[in-house]
Amino acid sequence: MSAYIKAKFKGVFKKTKSHHVGNFVHSDFDWKYIELTNCENIDDFDAELHKTHDYKFYKKITTHRLWKIGKKTEIFITSGENQFYSGNIYNVLLNNIKLSKDESSFLGSDWREVLADVYFQIEPKKKIKDAIIKTHNNVSGVNIIGNQNQVEVDKKGNFVSGVNNFSGNDSIVDIQGVGNSFTSNGDSNSSIGQSLPISQSIGRWSKWISRILLGILFLLFLIYLWNSGRSLFYILAVLGFLWLLSRIINLGSIFRIIGSILLFGFIGYFILKLFYDTNTGSIPIKKREGNIKITPPKETDTNGDGKIDDEISSKEIKWYDFANAFYKANYNTSVSSFQNSTLQQAELRNRITNYNSSADFYGQFYSGLYKIDENKIRAISKIFSDSAAKKNMDALQTAEMVVTFIQEIPYYLVHEGTCEVAIQSGNTFMVEYHQKHKPCLPNIVAGVQSPYEFLHNLKGDCDTRSLLAFSILKELNIASSVWVSEAYGHSILGVGVPVGYGIHKEINGVSHYGVELTAKGYRLGMVAPENNIPVNWDVAIFYNH
């Protein structure tokens, strides 16, 4: 059996309930401070035989906490007035418990004092190495090593070599191998008038360095949340404030435990979610397939004068969003309006002669195409606004409705010049695409169709799709953008809604989340893994409501 130590116990606890003197129960003892004096080793002590009358038993009373979560008690095993041992104590048995009738005069009316006889052990479950306790005399702040009284702690936890009651000179005592220490001046963290061993100095510096690094990492984490998802930032800020408040104000150990669990649980959940989204966010989700019907153009007398002056084509598009909610869009387009957009597109291209980069060129070109078709696409935009109002959808849900609508339309490669010229360009993607005989739309100015042209023939690739989605979202007053990349030779849509994860760019204080539109199942913030570096994307055009 490990060695037991007998001592006089004095403990201080704070009242958590309103009691009359003498009506306290043992469960009220939430110890804040414990002082053990007159210590002496006891051989062959059986704690079970002493569990009689008025007693209280603790398996462990801890003075250290993992990540500062849970109850902490300041424990001092004193030796004289200037030195003490501070550390966890185990198998603590209190006998002859007496509650002071007087409330503490120096701590306030909420604090009460308890006196008792105590039996306890130190580190009973560990094999404590033989350790030498060195005594140092201290004179006027200068350490003079002398009086080398060697006091050993044996493997059973006994204090031997003639020291049973921790008596001795004013000293600094280090119990090597146990991890606890006597400290002079009554302050376990004080270095006044003493020189710390090198290992302790390194430990103290490493602790502060780790705290600073953790603080910097937490600050960077908050900045990331602020830029990527304000709602998550506010949740974490509130949890952090409550946790900090529990550290400053005594709100009870249960509240602190719950607050700490919520805080670190939220951080862990977010990191896991971020890790999951980062590694699987490039994999499109499976959802139900829709259906597209196109009615061949019909000759129409639009003026009512008996003359055929246009051809009208009807479209019916059925699709499902990421939550498998069903939508249907029915609309008509005319051949004359389509031809008018094509003519204006060519004229627009000839007017753009002053630009600094490809992003600048496409920014001007996209903006001009939107203005050309702004009035023509309001009918289709109204389909989305009516559906959003009917289903009481927020901006994120509405954006997802538009995104899944665009994704439902089959992909067509759109390029300038003939297919032969495209193959001879040496562009790997175009060459492989044509070799597989996939559908394309050649001889298109700048390789992009206007929003109305796309709605009319339903043939579009990356930038054609992104521009249509941008145009509809702008009409719905939802922040959006079109991104282009020379590095990727690609274009995607950006949407300024609170997604909270995935690829995004900050545009005038609004986080726009990129989304791939050339394939089904990509949610906001998701792009192909080979296109997921934000700095490789340039914003060609944007709208912040």
N, C-alpha and C positions, 0 to 999 in steps of 0.2 A: 504494500500500500504506500502511495506517495506521502511524503511528509505533510503534516498539517501544522498550521501556525495559529496560536491563540493570541488574541489581542483585545483591546478595548475599542469599541466601535462608536463613532459619532457620525451620524448622517444627517444631511439637510435635504428636504424635499419641498416642492411647491404644491400648495393646495390646488387641486383641480376641481374640487367640489366644495360646496358649503357645508361644513360640519361644526358641531359643537365640540369643545375640548373633550377628549376621551372617547369620541364616537368614530374615530378613524379606524379603517380596516387595513389589512396588510396590502391589499391591492392598490391603495392610495399612494403607496410609497414609490414615487417616481424620482429616484435619487438623482440629485444634481451634484452633490459633493459628499465624499466619504473620506474620513480621516481615521486611520488605524494607528493606535499607539500601544506601548508596552508589549511589543511582540516577543513571543518565545516559541521555539519549536516544541512539538508534542509528538512523541512516538506512539505507535499502535493506537491511534485515535479512530473510534468507530462513530461516524456521524449519526447513524441510525439510532443509536442508543441515547443520543442527546436531543432527538426530536420530540421533546415533551413540553407540556405546558404552553407557554406563550413563545412560539418560535416562528421563524421564517427561513425558508431555504431557497437559495438561488443556484442554479446550475452554473451560471456565469454572470459576472457583472463586468461590463466592458468599458474601457476608457478610450478605445479606438473604434472607428467606424469605417466600413468599406464604402468608399465614395461619399463619406459623410452622410450616409443614410441610416436612420434608426437612432435609438437612444444612446446618448453618450453620458458617462458619469465621470466627473473628475475624482480620481482616487489617489490618495496620498498616504503612504506608509511612512511615518515620520521617524527620524532619528535625531533627537535634539530639536533645536529651533531653526537650524539653517540648512538641513538636508532631508531629502525624502526620496522614496521610491514610488514611481508612478507606472502602473500597468494593469492589465486585466487580472482579475482574481476569480477563482473557480471553487465550486462546491461550497458556497458560502452559507454558513449556518449561524443565524442570529438567535441568541437566547436572552432571557430577562429583558425584553424590550420595554423601554420606558419612553413615553412621549412627553416632551417638555410642555408644561402648561403655558409657558410664556412664549409669545410670538417673538420672532427674531427682531431685535431692536435695530440692527444695522442693515438687514436685508429687506425689511418691510413686513407688513402684516400677512402677506401671502406665504411666507416661508416658515417652516416648522423644523424643529430639531428632534432627533431620536438618539437615545443612548442605549447601548446593549453590549453584551459579551459576544464575541465573534470567533468562529473557527473557519479557516479558509486555506486554500492551496494556491500555489503559483505555478502555472504551466504544468499541470499534472499529467498531461497527455503527451508531452514531449520529453525526449532525453536531453536534459540540459547538460552541456559540456562543462567540465571543470573550468571555472572562471576565476580570475584574480581581480580583486577589488583594490585598486590603488588609491591611497589617501594622499592628498596634496594640501599642504598648508598654503594659505593665501594671505599675503601681507601687502596692504596698500595697492591692490590691483596688480601686483607682480607675483606670478606663480613660482614658488620654490618647491621643487620636488624633493620630498624628504619623508622621514617617518614611514618607511616602507612597511607598514603593517599589512601583511597579506591575509585577506579574508576570503575563503573559498565557498562556493555554492556547489554542493555535491549533486550527483545525478538524480537524487530523490527530491531535490528542491530544498534540502536543509541548509540553513545558514550555520556554518561551522567555524572552526578556529577561534573559539572563545567568544563569538559574537552571537548572542541569543536575543538581545533586545535592541540591536542596531545602534548601540551607543558608540561614541567616538568623537574625534575632533571635527571641527568644521572642515568639510571636505567635499571633493567631487568624487563620486564613486561610479564606476562603469562596470556593469555586469556583462562581460563579453559572452556572446553566444545566446543570450536571452533576448536582447534587443530593447531592454529597458534600462534606465539609469537613475541613480541618485543625483540630484542637482543642487548645487549650493544656492544660497540667497532665496530659497523658497520659490524659484521660478524655473520650470522645466525647459523654457525656451530662452532664458536669459543668458547672455554671454558677458555681462558686466562683471568685471573683476576676475575673469577666468579665461583661459584659452581652450578652445574646443579642439579635440583630436582632429586630425586631417580628414578621417573618414566621415566624422559628423559634419564638418564644414562642407565637404563635397555633397553629402546627403542633403544639407540645407539648401545649397545652391541649386542642386538638381531639382529639388522640390519647387523652388521658385521659378526656375526655367520652365519646368513642365507646366506650371500654372499659367505662365505667360503665353506659352505656345498654345495651350488649350483655349485661353482667352482669345488669341488671335484667330484660331481656327473657328471658334464659335462666332466671332464677329464676321469673318468671311462667309460663314454659313448663313448668317442673318442677311448679309448683303446679297447673297445669291437668292435667298427667298424673296427679298424685296424686289429684285429684278425679274424673277421668274413667276412668282405667285404671291400676290399681296395677301390673299386670304390665309395662306399657310404661315406667312410672316406674322400676321396679327395673332393667330392661334398660339404660335410659339412664344411671341412676346408676352401674352397674357399668362401662359404657363410659367415662363421664366420669371415674371414679376411675382407671381404667387409663391414660387419656390424661393426666391430671394427674400420675400417678406417673411416666410416661415423660418429663414435662417436668422433674421434680425430680431423678430418678435417671437416670443414663446407662444406658439399656437398649438402646442401639444405634439407629441411624437407621432401620433397616428396621422395627424394632418400632414406633417412633414413627410412621412413615408408615402402617403397617398399622392401628395404633390410631386415628390421625386419620381415615383413610379410613372405618373402621368407624363411628366416632362421628358424623362429619358425613354419612356415607351414611345412617345410621339417622335422623338428624334430617331430612335431605332426603326420605327415604322417608315418614316420618311426616307431614311438612308436605304432601307430594303426596297422600298417602292422605286426610289431613284435608280438603284442598281438594277432592279428588274426591268424598268422601262428603258434604261440605257442599253441593256443587253438583248432585250426581246422587242424593243420598240420599233425595230426595223421589220418585224414580221407582221404582215397585215392580218387583221382579225377576220374570222369567217363570219359572214352574215348572209341573209337570204338574197337570192338572185331576183332581179327585177325583170322588166320587159319593156321593149321599145317598138312602137309601131309608127311607120311613116306612110302617109297617104300620098300617092303620086299627085303632082300639081294638077289643078283643075283650072280651066279657062274661066275668067271672071270679068264681069262688067262692073268695075268699081264706081264709075260715074253715073250709071243708070241710064245711059243714052243708047243702049242697044249695041254698043261696040265692045268687043273683047279687048281689054287693055292691060290685063295682068293674069298671072297664074298664082293660085293659092295652094299651099301645101299644109296639111294638118299633121301634127305630131302628138303622140300619146306616150309619155314616159312614166313607167311605174318603178318605184325603187323603195328600198328599206334603209333606214339609218343604222348607226352602230348599235342601237338598242332594239333593232328589228321593228321599229315603228314604220308603218306603211304610209307612202305618199304617192300622189298621182298628179301629173302636170299635163294639161291639154292646152295647146296653143297653135296658132297659125302663123306662117311666114309667107311673104310674097316674093316672087321672082324679081319684080321691078325694084323693090327695096334692097334685095340682095345685090343686084347689079349696081345700084346707086352707091352702096357701101364699098363695093369693089373699086369703082371709079374714083371715089374720094380717097380711098386708101393709096392708090397710085400717086395721086396729086400730093398727098401728105408726105409720102416718101421723098418726092422731089424737093419739097420745101425744107427738109431737115438737112442742112449742110454744115452747121456749126455744132460740134459736140466734142467732148474731151475723152470719152471712153465708150466702150460698148454699152455699159450700164447707162451712161448719159444718153446715148442714141436711143436705146430701147425705152428709156424713161419718157423721152419726148414722143416717140412713136406710139407707145401704149396710151399715153395721155390723149394724143390726137385721135386714136381709134375709139377711145371711150366717148369723147365728145361727139364724134360722128354718129355714133349709135345710141347716144344717151336717151333720146326720146323713143327710139325703136324698141328698146328692151324693157320699157316700163311695164308693159303688159305681162311679161314673164316675171318681172320682179314682184308684181302685185300678187301673183300666185303664191309666192313664198311669204310675203307679208301677211296675207289673209290666213294662210295655214298656221303661221306662228301665233297670230292673234287668237285664232280659234282654239288652239291647243295650249294657250298661255305659256309659250316657250320663252326662255331667256335667250340672251345673245349667244351663249355657247351652243345651246341646242339648235338655234336657228342657223348658226354657222355650220354645224354638222349636217343639217338638212341640205344646205346648199352644196357642201363638199361631197356628200354621197350622191347627190344628183349629178354632179359633173363626173364623178368616178364611174357612174353607171354607163356613161356613153363610151362605146368602144374606141380604142386608140387608133388614130391615123397619123402617120408621119407627114408633116407639112414642111416643104422646103422650097427654096428658090431654084429656078432653072429646071431642066429636065432630069429624069432619073439617071440618064447616062452621065450627065455632068456631076450629079451628086455622088455617083459611084467613083468617078475619076478624081473627086476632091481628096480622096485618101482618108476621109473620116471613117474610122473603124466602125463606129456604130451604124452609119449610113450604109457602108458597104455590106456589112453582115445582114442588116435589115432587108436590103434589096435582094441579097442572095437567097434569103428565105422566102422571097416573094410575098412579103407582108404588104398590107394596103398602105398607099401613100397618096398625097395630094401635091402634085408638082406645080411649078411655075407660079408660086404665090409670093407676092412682094414681101421682102424681108423675112420670109418663112413663117409668117404668123397671120392668122385670120382675125378679122374684127369680131366683136361679140355677136353681132347680128348674123354675120356670115356663118359662124359656128352653129348658132341656133337653127339656121336654115338647113345646112347640109350635114350637121352633126359629125363633122370630120375635123379633128383637132389633136395636136400634140401638147407638149408641156406648157409653152407660153400662151398658146391659143386658149387652153383650158384655164390657166391661171388668170388671164385677162378677163375672161367671161365671169369667173367666180368673183374677182375683184369688183367688176362692174355691178354685179347683182348685190354684193354685200355693201357697196357704197350706197346704192339706192335704198338699202335697208338700214342705213346709218350705223353700220358695224365697221369698226376700224379694220383695215385690211391693207395688203401690200403685195407687190409682185417682186420676187427675187430672181436675179440672174447670176450665173456663174460661168466665167471663162474657163476656170479649172475643170469644171464638170461638164461644160457644154450643155447646160440644163437650166430649167426654170421651174420654180415652185411658188405656191401661194403662201402668204403670211396672213395670219388672222390675229387681231388684237383683242382676244378674249382671255379670261383667267383660266388657262389650262393647268399651269403649275409644274409641268415637267416637259422634257423633250427639247428639241432644237428651237431656239428663239433668238430674236434680235431686238435690242432696245431702240425704238424709233421715237424720238422726241418725248421720252418719258413713258412710252407705252410699250409693253412687251408684245411683240408679234411672234406667234408660233407658226413655224413652217409646217407645211403638209404636202405630201406627194399626191398629185391628182391624176397621174397617168395609169394608176392601177387601183383596184378596189381594196377596201379594208384598211387603208392608212388613216389613222386618226390624227387630230391636230397635235403637232409636236413630233410626228413620226415621218421620217424620210428613209430612203435606202441607206444602208450602212456605209456605202462608199461615198455618200454625199452629206455626211453629218457634221462637218466642221464649219461652224458659223462664219469664221473669218473668210472663207472661200466664197461667201455669198455677198452680193451687192444688192441694195434695194433700188430698183429702177423707178418705182412709183408707189406712193402710199397715200392712205387717207386715215386721219385720226379725227373722229367726230368731236 
